[in-house]
Amino acid sequence: MTTDLQTDQPPIGTECTREEVLAIAGSRTRRAAVLRAAGGGPIVGLALTLARNPRAPQVMVVGSGERPAREAREIVEAAAPIPVWVRAGSSGTWRYCGPFVPTRFDTTARGRASAAAVSDEAVGVVRLTPAEA
């Protein structure tokens, strides 16, 4: 696999294994959607499944509990482009969608309703837009 030398990200549409996603992102996170730098550092990417995030990469469903809500706030407050990968089905293949900018953590009735379509325990969604090239 080749990567863009300026961003260390693969071309949009590149398919990767989970291990490749973790290596590119510099993360050791195995199961979570939010990828953190090794050692619990900053958030360095999102790995979203369509089963849990059917509108990915534009919308990330935020589960219940303090950690998911804290991570959602952290993503939005950073307001920086974040690399997003999406996995469809159980193939184990992740498609790089490019960098996206988080615009808001939506916990309004509309946001909760959008999340509830996937999980009754979800507290809202993070809305993302493609980063400008």
C-alpha positions as CSV (number, residue, x, y, z in Angstrom):
1,M,0.0,0.0,0.0
2,T,1.2,3.5,-0.8
3,T,0.6,6.6,1.3
4,D,0.6,10.3,0.6
5,L,4.0,11.5,1.7
6,Q,2.6,14.8,2.9
7,T,-0.1,13.4,5.1
8,D,1.0,9.8,5.6
9,Q,-2.5,8.8,4.7
10,P,-3.4,6.4,1.8
11,P,-5.3,7.6,-1.2
12,I,-9.1,7.9,-0.6
13,G,-10.8,4.6,-1.3
14,T,-7.8,2.5,-0.4
15,E,-8.8,-0.8,1.3
16,C,-6.8,-1.8,4.4
17,T,-6.8,-4.4,7.1
18,R,-7.4,-3.3,10.7
19,E,-3.7,-3.8,11.4
20,E,-2.8,-1.5,8.5
21,V,-5.3,1.1,9.8
22,L,-3.7,1.0,13.2
23,A,-0.2,1.3,11.7
24,I,-1.2,4.3,9.5
25,A,-2.9,6.0,12.4
26,G,-0.2,5.2,14.9
27,S,-2.7,3.6,17.2
28,R,-2.9,0.3,19.2
29,T,-6.7,0.5,19.7
30,R,-8.1,-2.9,18.8
31,R,-11.9,-2.7,19.0
32,A,-13.0,0.9,19.6
33,A,-14.2,3.3,16.8
34,V,-12.1,6.1,18.3
35,L,-8.4,5.5,17.5
36,R,-6.0,7.0,20.0
37,A,-2.2,7.4,19.7
38,A,-0.2,4.7,21.4
39,G,-0.1,5.2,25.2
40,G,-3.5,6.8,25.4
41,G,-2.5,9.9,23.5
42,P,-4.7,12.2,21.4
43,I,-7.3,10.9,19.0
44,V,-5.7,10.1,15.7
45,G,-8.6,8.6,13.6
46,L,-12.0,7.0,13.5
47,A,-12.7,3.4,12.4
48,L,-16.5,3.2,11.9
49,T,-18.6,0.2,11.0
50,L,-21.7,0.6,8.9
51,A,-23.6,-1.7,11.2
52,R,-23.2,0.8,14.0
53,N,-22.8,3.9,11.9
54,P,-25.1,3.5,8.8
55,R,-24.5,7.1,7.7
56,A,-20.7,7.0,8.1
57,P,-18.5,8.8,7.3
58,Q,-20.7,11.9,7.7
59,V,-22.3,10.7,11.0
60,M,-20.8,8.8,13.9
61,V,-23.2,7.3,16.5
62,V,-22.1,8.0,20.1
63,G,-22.9,5.2,22.6
64,S,-24.0,5.7,26.2
65,G,-21.6,6.2,29.0
66,E,-19.1,8.9,30.0
67,R,-16.2,7.7,27.8
68,P,-18.0,7.8,24.5
69,A,-19.5,11.2,25.3
70,R,-16.1,12.6,26.5
71,E,-14.5,11.3,23.3
72,A,-17.2,12.9,21.2
73,R,-16.7,16.2,22.9
74,E,-12.9,15.9,22.5
75,I,-13.2,15.2,18.7
76,V,-15.5,18.2,18.2
77,E,-13.5,20.6,20.4
78,A,-10.3,19.8,18.5
79,A,-12.0,21.0,15.3
80,A,-9.2,19.4,13.3
81,P,-9.5,17.1,10.3
82,I,-9.4,13.5,11.4
83,P,-8.8,10.4,9.2
84,V,-11.9,8.2,8.8
85,W,-12.0,4.5,7.8
86,V,-15.3,2.7,7.3
87,R,-15.9,-1.1,7.3
88,A,-18.9,-2.6,5.6
89,G,-20.1,-6.1,6.6
90,S,-17.8,-8.6,8.3
91,S,-15.1,-8.8,5.6
92,G,-12.5,-7.2,7.8
93,T,-11.6,-4.7,5.1
94,W,-11.6,-1.0,6.0
95,R,-12.0,1.7,3.3
96,Y,-10.2,5.0,3.8
97,C,-12.7,7.8,3.3
98,G,-10.3,10.7,3.9
99,P,-10.0,13.4,6.5
100,F,-13.2,14.7,8.0
101,V,-13.8,17.8,10.2
102,P,-16.1,17.2,13.2
103,T,-18.7,20.0,13.2
104,R,-20.9,19.2,16.2
105,F,-21.8,16.6,18.9
106,D,-25.6,16.5,18.3
107,T,-27.5,15.5,21.5
108,T,-30.7,17.3,20.4
109,A,-33.9,15.3,20.0
110,R,-33.0,15.0,16.3
111,G,-29.5,13.7,17.1
112,R,-30.7,11.2,19.7
113,A,-33.4,10.0,17.3
114,S,-30.8,9.5,14.5
115,A,-28.7,7.5,17.0
116,A,-31.6,5.5,18.4
117,A,-32.2,4.1,14.9
118,V,-29.0,2.1,15.6
119,S,-29.0,1.8,19.4
120,D,-31.5,2.6,22.1
121,E,-28.5,3.4,24.4
122,A,-26.9,5.9,22.1
123,V,-26.8,9.5,23.3
124,G,-26.3,11.4,20.1
125,V,-24.2,11.7,17.0
126,V,-21.0,13.5,15.8
127,R,-21.6,15.2,12.5
128,L,-18.6,15.3,10.2
129,T,-17.9,17.0,6.9
130,P,-15.1,16.3,4.4
131,A,-12.0,18.4,5.0
132,E,-11.0,20.8,2.2
133,A,-8.0,19.6,0.2
